[in-house]
Amino acid sequence: MRNREFSCFCVFLVGVVAWSASAAQQARSRTTLVEEPPALVIEDRLRLEIGAFGAVLDTVVRIDQSSAVRGTEVSGEGDLGLASAKVLPQLELTLLPGERNLIRLGSMSLRRSAQAGLSRSIAFDDQLYLANERVASTLDLAMFGLTYGYQFLKNERFDLAATVGVQIAELEVNAIVINRVLREAESGVAPLPLLGIEGRAFLGRRWSIEGRVQYLKLDINEVAGSVLDARLAALWRWNPHLAAGLGYRSFSIAVESRDAGNPGRVDLSIAGPVLFLRASL
């Protein structure tokens, strides 16, 4: 009798242990599904990024009357009263065809207008704006970029790509003297080629850092210029398809034209923090 009771107790004990082990395994599985994200590298094929760029702006414009007669170098913020800081929307779409290729489309626009009394006389093209005159001015910049990259180094924790791209920049400057009929507008569109490098490194299962830089300096056909576009950011991945990032971007363009038909200089720098959301598929 005692042997039968002992046998029944052993069977019951084994059943309890087996049930407990099964329950513990299921709990661990549920915990893993909830808390642990998937693999470090997401083999996505498309990324959409929407961001806000807290830009600090510095603008210098000079429109010459001719290649021999220079105009006045005008500070957009100091002389014309344009805003020196602004939040700019940013949009990027990145396609990743194949195993190592990337194609990125990006856009950014800047529109500013202001009225200010001139503290000095300014020669702008073939017009003269006198000190103490009140001038209404606008300065608009629209940029569209296309970048191709090849990831020559890639593993589960790090990747590095060489890039080549072009930024199409459209700049429009307009200045109007309010008290008299005097208006001068200038605009131009230029494709700006860029070479660069970019990469990312994973610091854990949710954190990563990434950086990119594109730069080129040219002097062709009486036009000299340089372009720099750099960004460094940290990302936190909420799930395989959504991530949030915080970083810093610096963009600058400097162009000087000695061409007789459109001489002058534009020097624009935009720098500041970037906050963005990224969706991946």
ChimeraX commands (.cxc) that place a marker at each C-alpha (Angstrom):
marker #1 position 0.00,0.00,0.00 radius 0.5
marker #1 position 2.74,2.35,0.96 radius 0.5
marker #1 position 4.60,1.50,-2.27 radius 0.5
marker #1 position 1.48,2.36,-4.28 radius 0.5
marker #1 position 1.05,5.67,-2.43 radius 0.5
marker #1 position 4.71,6.48,-2.91 radius 0.5
marker #1 position 4.46,5.65,-6.63 radius 0.5
marker #1 position 1.38,7.86,-7.01 radius 0.5
marker #1 position 3.16,10.66,-5.17 radius 0.5
marker #1 position 6.19,10.35,-7.46 radius 0.5
marker #1 position 4.00,10.44,-10.55 radius 0.5
marker #1 position 2.20,13.48,-9.15 radius 0.5
marker #1 position 5.52,15.19,-8.33 radius 0.5
marker #1 position 6.94,14.50,-11.78 radius 0.5
marker #1 position 3.75,15.92,-13.31 radius 0.5
marker #1 position 3.98,19.06,-11.21 radius 0.5
marker #1 position 7.64,19.56,-12.15 radius 0.5
marker #1 position 6.90,19.01,-15.83 radius 0.5
marker #1 position 3.97,21.43,-15.71 radius 0.5
marker #1 position 6.09,24.01,-13.87 radius 0.5
marker #1 position 8.91,23.69,-16.42 radius 0.5
marker #1 position 6.45,24.04,-19.29 radius 0.5
marker #1 position 4.84,27.10,-17.69 radius 0.5
marker #1 position 8.23,28.66,-17.03 radius 0.5
marker #1 position 9.31,28.06,-20.63 radius 0.5
marker #1 position 6.11,29.65,-21.95 radius 0.5
marker #1 position 6.63,32.65,-19.66 radius 0.5
marker #1 position 10.20,33.06,-20.88 radius 0.5
marker #1 position 8.97,32.85,-24.46 radius 0.5
marker #1 position 6.35,35.55,-23.84 radius 0.5
marker #1 position 8.93,37.73,-22.13 radius 0.5
marker #1 position 11.34,37.29,-25.01 radius 0.5
marker #1 position 8.66,38.23,-27.51 radius 0.5
marker #1 position 7.77,41.37,-25.59 radius 0.5
marker #1 position 11.15,42.65,-24.41 radius 0.5
marker #1 position 13.80,41.54,-26.90 radius 0.5
marker #1 position 13.87,43.14,-30.33 radius 0.5
marker #1 position 14.87,41.17,-33.39 radius 0.5
marker #1 position 18.33,40.93,-34.92 radius 0.5
marker #1 position 20.63,43.95,-34.97 radius 0.5
marker #1 position 20.64,44.52,-38.72 radius 0.5
marker #1 position 17.27,45.09,-40.34 radius 0.5
marker #1 position 17.33,43.88,-43.93 radius 0.5
marker #1 position 14.89,46.55,-45.03 radius 0.5
marker #1 position 14.31,47.66,-48.59 radius 0.5
marker #1 position 12.80,51.09,-47.98 radius 0.5
marker #1 position 13.21,53.80,-45.34 radius 0.5
marker #1 position 11.09,56.92,-44.95 radius 0.5
marker #1 position 12.39,59.65,-42.66 radius 0.5
marker #1 position 10.53,62.77,-41.52 radius 0.5
marker #1 position 12.38,65.29,-39.41 radius 0.5
marker #1 position 12.66,68.81,-38.01 radius 0.5
marker #1 position 15.92,70.73,-38.40 radius 0.5
marker #1 position 16.52,73.44,-35.76 radius 0.5
marker #1 position 18.66,75.54,-38.07 radius 0.5
marker #1 position 20.93,78.43,-37.11 radius 0.5
marker #1 position 21.46,80.52,-40.27 radius 0.5
marker #1 position 24.26,82.72,-41.53 radius 0.5
marker #1 position 23.88,84.30,-45.00 radius 0.5
marker #1 position 26.13,86.57,-47.04 radius 0.5
marker #1 position 25.04,87.74,-50.52 radius 0.5
marker #1 position 26.83,89.99,-53.00 radius 0.5
marker #1 position 25.43,90.87,-56.41 radius 0.5
marker #1 position 27.99,92.64,-58.60 radius 0.5
marker #1 position 27.19,95.24,-61.22 radius 0.5
marker #1 position 29.84,93.67,-63.47 radius 0.5
marker #1 position 32.90,91.47,-63.16 radius 0.5
marker #1 position 34.93,94.66,-62.64 radius 0.5
marker #1 position 32.54,96.54,-60.29 radius 0.5
marker #1 position 31.71,94.65,-57.12 radius 0.5
marker #1 position 28.60,95.13,-55.07 radius 0.5
marker #1 position 28.29,95.28,-51.29 radius 0.5
marker #1 position 28.53,92.12,-49.24 radius 0.5
marker #1 position 25.17,91.98,-47.46 radius 0.5
marker #1 position 24.43,90.00,-44.32 radius 0.5
marker #1 position 20.94,88.57,-44.63 radius 0.5
marker #1 position 20.52,88.48,-40.86 radius 0.5
marker #1 position 22.45,91.63,-39.87 radius 0.5
marker #1 position 21.57,94.03,-42.71 radius 0.5
marker #1 position 18.18,92.78,-43.90 radius 0.5
marker #1 position 16.75,91.53,-40.60 radius 0.5
marker #1 position 16.11,87.97,-41.79 radius 0.5
marker #1 position 15.57,85.34,-39.08 radius 0.5
marker #1 position 18.83,83.84,-37.83 radius 0.5
marker #1 position 17.12,80.65,-36.56 radius 0.5
marker #1 position 14.27,78.60,-37.95 radius 0.5
marker #1 position 12.80,75.08,-37.77 radius 0.5
marker #1 position 12.98,73.49,-41.21 radius 0.5
marker #1 position 11.04,70.36,-42.25 radius 0.5
marker #1 position 13.08,67.56,-43.80 radius 0.5
marker #1 position 12.04,64.55,-45.84 radius 0.5
marker #1 position 14.15,61.58,-46.98 radius 0.5
marker #1 position 13.33,58.42,-48.87 radius 0.5
marker #1 position 15.98,55.70,-49.08 radius 0.5
marker #1 position 15.72,52.66,-51.34 radius 0.5
marker #1 position 18.00,49.65,-50.76 radius 0.5
marker #1 position 17.94,47.43,-53.86 radius 0.5
marker #1 position 20.22,44.40,-53.83 radius 0.5
marker #1 position 22.55,43.55,-50.97 radius 0.5
marker #1 position 24.84,46.60,-50.81 radius 0.5
marker #1 position 23.23,49.45,-52.78 radius 0.5
marker #1 position 21.36,52.50,-51.52 radius 0.5
marker #1 position 19.55,55.30,-53.35 radius 0.5
marker #1 position 18.45,58.31,-51.32 radius 0.5
marker #1 position 16.13,61.17,-52.24 radius 0.5
marker #1 position 16.05,64.16,-49.93 radius 0.5
marker #1 position 14.59,67.65,-49.83 radius 0.5
marker #1 position 14.81,70.77,-47.68 radius 0.5
marker #1 position 13.40,74.27,-48.15 radius 0.5
marker #1 position 14.06,77.60,-46.47 radius 0.5
marker #1 position 11.84,80.67,-46.86 radius 0.5
marker #1 position 12.49,83.94,-45.06 radius 0.5
marker #1 position 11.18,87.48,-45.37 radius 0.5
marker #1 position 11.63,90.63,-43.30 radius 0.5
marker #1 position 11.53,94.43,-43.26 radius 0.5
marker #1 position 14.43,96.44,-41.87 radius 0.5
marker #1 position 15.92,99.92,-41.95 radius 0.5
marker #1 position 19.38,99.97,-43.53 radius 0.5
marker #1 position 22.23,101.12,-41.33 radius 0.5
marker #1 position 24.46,101.73,-44.37 radius 0.5
marker #1 position 24.23,102.20,-48.12 radius 0.5
marker #1 position 24.26,99.00,-50.15 radius 0.5
marker #1 position 25.13,98.48,-53.81 radius 0.5
marker #1 position 23.06,95.57,-55.08 radius 0.5
marker #1 position 23.56,94.74,-58.77 radius 0.5
marker #1 position 23.12,98.11,-60.55 radius 0.5
marker #1 position 20.95,99.63,-57.78 radius 0.5
marker #1 position 21.94,101.67,-54.74 radius 0.5
marker #1 position 20.00,101.27,-51.49 radius 0.5
marker #1 position 20.60,104.24,-49.20 radius 0.5
marker #1 position 21.20,104.24,-45.46 radius 0.5
marker #1 position 18.02,104.66,-43.36 radius 0.5
marker #1 position 15.77,103.43,-46.17 radius 0.5
marker #1 position 13.35,100.70,-45.21 radius 0.5
marker #1 position 13.75,97.55,-47.30 radius 0.5
marker #1 position 11.46,94.55,-47.57 radius 0.5
marker #1 position 13.45,91.49,-48.53 radius 0.5
marker #1 position 12.94,87.79,-49.15 radius 0.5
marker #1 position 15.48,84.99,-49.42 radius 0.5
marker #1 position 14.25,81.55,-50.47 radius 0.5
marker #1 position 16.27,78.38,-50.85 radius 0.5
marker #1 position 14.96,75.04,-52.12 radius 0.5
marker #1 position 17.14,71.93,-52.34 radius 0.5
marker #1 position 16.57,68.50,-53.79 radius 0.5
marker #1 position 19.23,65.80,-53.43 radius 0.5
marker #1 position 19.89,62.44,-55.06 radius 0.5
marker #1 position 22.54,60.11,-53.62 radius 0.5
marker #1 position 23.81,56.68,-54.64 radius 0.5
marker #1 position 25.88,54.61,-52.22 radius 0.5
marker #1 position 27.66,51.26,-52.19 radius 0.5
marker #1 position 28.26,49.46,-48.89 radius 0.5
marker #1 position 31.79,48.15,-49.29 radius 0.5
marker #1 position 31.96,47.04,-45.64 radius 0.5
marker #1 position 29.02,45.30,-44.00 radius 0.5
marker #1 position 28.52,42.95,-41.05 radius 0.5
marker #1 position 26.00,42.46,-38.25 radius 0.5
marker #1 position 27.34,45.35,-36.14 radius 0.5
marker #1 position 28.79,47.84,-38.63 radius 0.5
marker #1 position 28.45,49.03,-42.21 radius 0.5
marker #1 position 30.26,51.63,-44.29 radius 0.5
marker #1 position 29.35,53.03,-47.72 radius 0.5
marker #1 position 30.94,55.30,-50.31 radius 0.5
marker #1 position 28.50,57.75,-51.88 radius 0.5
marker #1 position 28.18,60.03,-54.88 radius 0.5
marker #1 position 25.34,62.49,-55.23 radius 0.5
marker #1 position 24.03,65.76,-56.56 radius 0.5
marker #1 position 22.21,68.60,-54.80 radius 0.5
marker #1 position 20.03,70.82,-56.96 radius 0.5
marker #1 position 19.83,74.20,-55.23 radius 0.5
marker #1 position 17.51,77.04,-56.22 radius 0.5
marker #1 position 18.14,80.43,-54.61 radius 0.5
marker #1 position 15.97,83.53,-54.97 radius 0.5
marker #1 position 16.78,86.93,-53.46 radius 0.5
marker #1 position 14.44,89.93,-53.64 radius 0.5
marker #1 position 14.83,93.41,-52.13 radius 0.5
marker #1 position 12.25,96.23,-52.36 radius 0.5
marker #1 position 12.60,99.81,-51.08 radius 0.5
marker #1 position 9.21,100.62,-49.55 radius 0.5
marker #1 position 9.34,104.43,-49.95 radius 0.5
marker #1 position 10.26,104.51,-53.65 radius 0.5
marker #1 position 9.92,102.39,-56.73 radius 0.5
marker #1 position 13.08,100.32,-56.46 radius 0.5
marker #1 position 13.09,96.57,-56.70 radius 0.5
marker #1 position 15.83,94.09,-57.49 radius 0.5
marker #1 position 15.40,90.32,-57.77 radius 0.5
marker #1 position 17.97,87.66,-58.50 radius 0.5
marker #1 position 17.57,83.91,-58.79 radius 0.5
marker #1 position 19.58,80.93,-59.89 radius 0.5
marker #1 position 19.50,77.14,-60.09 radius 0.5
marker #1 position 22.66,75.06,-59.85 radius 0.5
marker #1 position 23.38,71.31,-59.69 radius 0.5
marker #1 position 26.07,70.64,-57.07 radius 0.5
marker #1 position 27.92,67.28,-57.29 radius 0.5
marker #1 position 29.06,65.65,-54.03 radius 0.5
marker #1 position 31.30,62.79,-52.95 radius 0.5
marker #1 position 31.00,61.26,-49.51 radius 0.5
marker #1 position 31.08,58.44,-47.03 radius 0.5
marker #1 position 28.56,57.23,-44.46 radius 0.5
marker #1 position 28.20,54.43,-41.95 radius 0.5
marker #1 position 26.42,53.14,-38.88 radius 0.5
marker #1 position 27.39,51.12,-35.82 radius 0.5
marker #1 position 25.15,49.19,-33.41 radius 0.5
marker #1 position 25.77,49.78,-29.71 radius 0.5
marker #1 position 23.18,47.27,-28.51 radius 0.5
marker #1 position 19.91,45.75,-29.56 radius 0.5
marker #1 position 18.09,49.07,-29.60 radius 0.5
marker #1 position 20.75,51.78,-29.89 radius 0.5
marker #1 position 22.86,52.73,-32.89 radius 0.5
marker #1 position 24.82,55.69,-34.17 radius 0.5
marker #1 position 25.22,56.78,-37.76 radius 0.5
marker #1 position 27.13,59.49,-39.57 radius 0.5
marker #1 position 27.46,60.82,-43.08 radius 0.5
marker #1 position 29.46,63.50,-44.83 radius 0.5
marker #1 position 29.41,64.76,-48.43 radius 0.5
marker #1 position 31.79,67.41,-49.76 radius 0.5
marker #1 position 33.13,68.83,-52.98 radius 0.5
marker #1 position 35.10,71.90,-54.04 radius 0.5
marker #1 position 35.28,73.00,-57.69 radius 0.5
marker #1 position 36.47,75.88,-59.85 radius 0.5
marker #1 position 35.05,75.54,-63.36 radius 0.5
marker #1 position 34.09,78.04,-66.07 radius 0.5
marker #1 position 34.56,81.17,-63.93 radius 0.5
marker #1 position 32.49,79.74,-61.07 radius 0.5
marker #1 position 34.16,78.55,-57.86 radius 0.5
marker #1 position 32.32,76.88,-55.05 radius 0.5
marker #1 position 32.24,74.38,-52.25 radius 0.5
marker #1 position 29.47,72.35,-50.63 radius 0.5
marker #1 position 29.52,70.48,-47.30 radius 0.5
marker #1 position 26.69,68.39,-45.89 radius 0.5
marker #1 position 27.38,66.40,-42.70 radius 0.5
marker #1 position 25.21,64.68,-40.08 radius 0.5
marker #1 position 25.82,62.64,-36.93 radius 0.5
marker #1 position 22.90,61.03,-35.10 radius 0.5
marker #1 position 21.95,58.50,-32.43 radius 0.5
marker #1 position 18.92,56.27,-32.99 radius 0.5
marker #1 position 16.69,54.28,-30.65 radius 0.5
marker #1 position 14.74,51.47,-32.29 radius 0.5
marker #1 position 11.30,50.87,-30.86 radius 0.5
marker #1 position 10.58,47.86,-33.08 radius 0.5
marker #1 position 11.93,46.50,-36.41 radius 0.5
marker #1 position 10.02,49.11,-38.38 radius 0.5
marker #1 position 10.09,52.30,-36.30 radius 0.5
marker #1 position 13.00,54.31,-34.91 radius 0.5
marker #1 position 13.53,57.79,-33.48 radius 0.5
marker #1 position 16.74,59.75,-33.89 radius 0.5
marker #1 position 18.45,62.86,-32.54 radius 0.5
marker #1 position 21.48,64.35,-34.21 radius 0.5
marker #1 position 23.33,67.38,-35.51 radius 0.5
marker #1 position 23.52,68.54,-39.12 radius 0.5
marker #1 position 25.78,71.09,-40.78 radius 0.5
marker #1 position 25.18,72.29,-44.33 radius 0.5
marker #1 position 27.12,75.03,-46.08 radius 0.5
marker #1 position 27.34,76.29,-49.63 radius 0.5
marker #1 position 29.73,78.95,-50.93 radius 0.5
marker #1 position 29.64,80.03,-54.58 radius 0.5
marker #1 position 31.48,82.88,-56.26 radius 0.5
marker #1 position 30.75,83.70,-59.89 radius 0.5
marker #1 position 33.14,85.69,-62.08 radius 0.5
marker #1 position 30.90,85.24,-65.09 radius 0.5
marker #1 position 30.14,88.54,-66.85 radius 0.5
marker #1 position 26.44,87.74,-67.13 radius 0.5
marker #1 position 25.84,86.94,-63.43 radius 0.5
marker #1 position 28.73,87.96,-61.16 radius 0.5
marker #1 position 28.48,87.79,-57.39 radius 0.5
marker #1 position 28.80,85.66,-54.31 radius 0.5
marker #1 position 26.53,83.57,-52.08 radius 0.5
marker #1 position 27.72,82.10,-48.79 radius 0.5
marker #1 position 25.12,80.24,-46.74 radius 0.5
marker #1 position 25.59,78.04,-43.68 radius 0.5
marker #1 position 22.86,76.11,-41.87 radius 0.5
marker #1 position 23.64,74.13,-38.72 radius 0.5
marker #1 position 21.78,72.78,-35.72 radius 0.5
marker #1 position 20.06,69.80,-34.07 radius 0.5
marker #1 position 17.86,67.38,-36.01 radius 0.5
marker #1 position 15.00,65.32,-34.57 radius 0.5
marker #1 position 13.49,62.65,-36.82 radius 0.5
marker #1 position 11.31,59.57,-37.08 radius 0.5
marker #1 position 12.17,56.72,-39.44 radius 0.5
marker #1 position 9.89,53.99,-40.77 radius 0.5
marker #1 position 11.41,50.91,-42.43 radius 0.5
marker #1 position 9.88,48.19,-44.59 radius 0.5
marker link #1:1,2 radius 0.2
marker link #1:2,3 radius 0.2
marker link #1:3,4 radius 0.2
marker link #1:4,5 radius 0.2
marker link #1:5,6 radius 0.2
marker link #1:6,7 radius 0.2
marker link #1:7,8 radius 0.2
marker link #1:8,9 radius 0.2
marker link #1:9,10 radius 0.2
marker link #1:10,11 radius 0.2
marker link #1:11,12 radius 0.2
marker link #1:12,13 radius 0.2
marker link #1:13,14 radius 0.2
marker link #1:14,15 radius 0.2
marker link #1:15,16 radius 0.2
marker link #1:16,17 radius 0.2
marker link #1:17,18 radius 0.2
marker link #1:18,19 radius 0.2
marker link #1:19,20 radius 0.2
marker link #1:20,21 radius 0.2
marker link #1:21,22 radius 0.2
marker link #1:22,23 radius 0.2
marker link #1:23,24 radius 0.2
marker link #1:24,25 radius 0.2
marker link #1:25,26 radius 0.2
marker link #1:26,27 radius 0.2
marker link #1:27,28 radius 0.2
marker link #1:28,29 radius 0.2
marker link #1:29,30 radius 0.2
marker link #1:30,31 radius 0.2
marker link #1:31,32 radius 0.2
marker link #1:32,33 radius 0.2
marker link #1:33,34 radius 0.2
marker link #1:34,35 radius 0.2
marker link #1:35,36 radius 0.2
marker link #1:36,37 radius 0.2
marker link #1:37,38 radius 0.2
marker link #1:38,39 radius 0.2
marker link #1:39,40 radius 0.2
marker link #1:40,41 radius 0.2
marker link #1:41,42 radius 0.2
marker link #1:42,43 radius 0.2
marker link #1:43,44 radius 0.2
marker link #1:44,45 radius 0.2
marker link #1:45,46 radius 0.2
marker link #1:46,47 radius 0.2
marker link #1:47,48 radius 0.2
marker link #1:48,49 radius 0.2
marker link #1:49,50 radius 0.2
marker link #1:50,51 radius 0.2
marker link #1:51,52 radius 0.2
marker link #1:52,53 radius 0.2
marker link #1:53,54 radius 0.2
marker link #1:54,55 radius 0.2
marker link #1:55,56 radius 0.2
marker link #1:56,57 radius 0.2
marker link #1:57,58 radius 0.2
marker link #1:58,59 radius 0.2
marker link #1:59,60 radius 0.2
marker link #1:60,61 radius 0.2
marker link #1:61,62 radius 0.2
marker link #1:62,63 radius 0.2
marker link #1:63,64 radius 0.2
marker link #1:64,65 radius 0.2
marker link #1:65,66 radius 0.2
marker link #1:66,67 radius 0.2
marker link #1:67,68 radius 0.2
marker link #1:68,69 radius 0.2
marker link #1:69,70 radius 0.2
marker link #1:70,71 radius 0.2
marker link #1:71,72 radius 0.2
marker link #1:72,73 radius 0.2
marker link #1:73,74 radius 0.2
marker link #1:74,75 radius 0.2
marker link #1:75,76 radius 0.2
marker link #1:76,77 radius 0.2
marker link #1:77,78 radius 0.2
marker link #1:78,79 radius 0.2
marker link #1:79,80 radius 0.2
marker link #1:80,81 radius 0.2
marker link #1:81,82 radius 0.2
marker link #1:82,83 radius 0.2
marker link #1:83,84 radius 0.2
marker link #1:84,85 radius 0.2
marker link #1:85,86 radius 0.2
marker link #1:86,87 radius 0.2
marker link #1:87,88 radius 0.2
marker link #1:88,89 radius 0.2
marker link #1:89,90 radius 0.2
marker link #1:90,91 radius 0.2
marker link #1:91,92 radius 0.2
marker link #1:92,93 radius 0.2
marker link #1:93,94 radius 0.2
marker link #1:94,95 radius 0.2
marker link #1:95,96 radius 0.2
marker link #1:96,97 radius 0.2
marker link #1:97,98 radius 0.2
marker link #1:98,99 radius 0.2
marker link #1:99,100 radius 0.2
marker link #1:100,101 radius 0.2
marker link #1:101,102 radius 0.2
marker link #1:102,103 radius 0.2
marker link #1:103,104 radius 0.2
marker link #1:104,105 radius 0.2
marker link #1:105,106 radius 0.2
marker link #1:106,107 radius 0.2
marker link #1:107,108 radius 0.2
marker link #1:108,109 radius 0.2
marker link #1:109,110 radius 0.2
marker link #1:110,111 radius 0.2
marker link #1:111,112 radius 0.2
marker link #1:112,113 radius 0.2
marker link #1:113,114 radius 0.2
marker link #1:114,115 radius 0.2
marker link #1:115,116 radius 0.2
marker link #1:116,117 radius 0.2
marker link #1:117,118 radius 0.2
marker link #1:118,119 radius 0.2
marker link #1:119,120 radius 0.2
marker link #1:120,121 radius 0.2
marker link #1:121,122 radius 0.2
marker link #1:122,123 radius 0.2
marker link #1:123,124 radius 0.2
marker link #1:124,125 radius 0.2
marker link #1:125,126 radius 0.2
marker link #1:126,127 radius 0.2
marker link #1:127,128 radius 0.2
marker link #1:128,129 radius 0.2
marker link #1:129,130 radius 0.2
marker link #1:130,131 radius 0.2
marker link #1:131,132 radius 0.2
marker link #1:132,133 radius 0.2
marker link #1:133,134 radius 0.2
marker link #1:134,135 radius 0.2
marker link #1:135,136 radius 0.2
marker link #1:136,137 radius 0.2
marker link #1:137,138 radius 0.2
marker link #1:138,139 radius 0.2
marker link #1:139,140 radius 0.2
marker link #1:140,141 radius 0.2
marker link #1:141,142 radius 0.2
marker link #1:142,143 radius 0.2
marker link #1:143,144 radius 0.2
marker link #1:144,145 radius 0.2
marker link #1:145,146 radius 0.2
marker link #1:146,147 radius 0.2
marker link #1:147,148 radius 0.2
marker link #1:148,149 radius 0.2
marker link #1:149,150 radius 0.2
marker link #1:150,151 radius 0.2
marker link #1:151,152 radius 0.2
marker link #1:152,153 radius 0.2
marker link #1:153,154 radius 0.2
marker link #1:154,155 radius 0.2
marker link #1:155,156 radius 0.2
marker link #1:156,157 radius 0.2
marker link #1:157,158 radius 0.2
marker link #1:158,159 radius 0.2
marker link #1:159,160 radius 0.2
marker link #1:160,161 radius 0.2
marker link #1:161,162 radius 0.2
marker link #1:162,163 radius 0.2
marker link #1:163,164 radius 0.2
marker link #1:164,165 radius 0.2
marker link #1:165,166 radius 0.2
marker link #1:166,167 radius 0.2
marker link #1:167,168 radius 0.2
marker link #1:168,169 radius 0.2
marker link #1:169,170 radius 0.2
marker link #1:170,171 radius 0.2
marker link #1:171,172 radius 0.2
marker link #1:172,173 radius 0.2
marker link #1:173,174 radius 0.2
marker link #1:174,175 radius 0.2
marker link #1:175,176 radius 0.2
marker link #1:176,177 radius 0.2
marker link #1:177,178 radius 0.2
marker link #1:178,179 radius 0.2
marker link #1:179,180 radius 0.2
marker link #1:180,181 radius 0.2
marker link #1:181,182 radius 0.2
marker link #1:182,183 radius 0.2
marker link #1:183,184 radius 0.2
marker link #1:184,185 radius 0.2
marker link #1:185,186 radius 0.2
marker link #1:186,187 radius 0.2
marker link #1:187,188 radius 0.2
marker link #1:188,189 radius 0.2
marker link #1:189,190 radius 0.2
marker link #1:190,191 radius 0.2
marker link #1:191,192 radius 0.2
marker link #1:192,193 radius 0.2
marker link #1:193,194 radius 0.2
marker link #1:194,195 radius 0.2
marker link #1:195,196 radius 0.2
marker link #1:196,197 radius 0.2
marker link #1:197,198 radius 0.2
marker link #1:198,199 radius 0.2
marker link #1:199,200 radius 0.2
marker link #1:200,201 radius 0.2
marker link #1:201,202 radius 0.2
marker link #1:202,203 radius 0.2
marker link #1:203,204 radius 0.2
marker link #1:204,205 radius 0.2
marker link #1:205,206 radius 0.2
marker link #1:206,207 radius 0.2
marker link #1:207,208 radius 0.2
marker link #1:208,209 radius 0.2
marker link #1:209,210 radius 0.2
marker link #1:210,211 radius 0.2
marker link #1:211,212 radius 0.2
marker link #1:212,213 radius 0.2
marker link #1:213,214 radius 0.2
marker link #1:214,215 radius 0.2
marker link #1:215,216 radius 0.2
marker link #1:216,217 radius 0.2
marker link #1:217,218 radius 0.2
marker link #1:218,219 radius 0.2
marker link #1:219,220 radius 0.2
marker link #1:220,221 radius 0.2
marker link #1:221,222 radius 0.2
marker link #1:222,223 radius 0.2
marker link #1:223,224 radius 0.2
marker link #1:224,225 radius 0.2
marker link #1:225,226 radius 0.2
marker link #1:226,227 radius 0.2
marker link #1:227,228 radius 0.2
marker link #1:228,229 radius 0.2
marker link #1:229,230 radius 0.2
marker link #1:230,231 radius 0.2
marker link #1:231,232 radius 0.2
marker link #1:232,233 radius 0.2
marker link #1:233,234 radius 0.2
marker link #1:234,235 radius 0.2
marker link #1:235,236 radius 0.2
marker link #1:236,237 radius 0.2
marker link #1:237,238 radius 0.2
marker link #1:238,239 radius 0.2
marker link #1:239,240 radius 0.2
marker link #1:240,241 radius 0.2
marker link #1:241,242 radius 0.2
marker link #1:242,243 radius 0.2
marker link #1:243,244 radius 0.2
marker link #1:244,245 radius 0.2
marker link #1:245,246 radius 0.2
marker link #1:246,247 radius 0.2
marker link #1:247,248 radius 0.2
marker link #1:248,249 radius 0.2
marker link #1:249,250 radius 0.2
marker link #1:250,251 radius 0.2
marker link #1:251,252 radius 0.2
marker link #1:252,253 radius 0.2
marker link #1:253,254 radius 0.2
marker link #1:254,255 radius 0.2
marker link #1:255,256 radius 0.2
marker link #1:256,257 radius 0.2
marker link #1:257,258 radius 0.2
marker link #1:258,259 radius 0.2
marker link #1:259,260 radius 0.2
marker link #1:260,261 radius 0.2
marker link #1:261,262 radius 0.2
marker link #1:262,263 radius 0.2
marker link #1:263,264 radius 0.2
marker link #1:264,265 radius 0.2
marker link #1:265,266 radius 0.2
marker link #1:266,267 radius 0.2
marker link #1:267,268 radius 0.2
marker link #1:268,269 radius 0.2
marker link #1:269,270 radius 0.2
marker link #1:270,271 radius 0.2
marker link #1:271,272 radius 0.2
marker link #1:272,273 radius 0.2
marker link #1:273,274 radius 0.2
marker link #1:274,275 radius 0.2
marker link #1:275,276 radius 0.2
marker link #1:276,277 radius 0.2
marker link #1:277,278 radius 0.2
marker link #1:278,279 radius 0.2
marker link #1:279,280 radius 0.2
marker link #1:280,281 radius 0.2
view
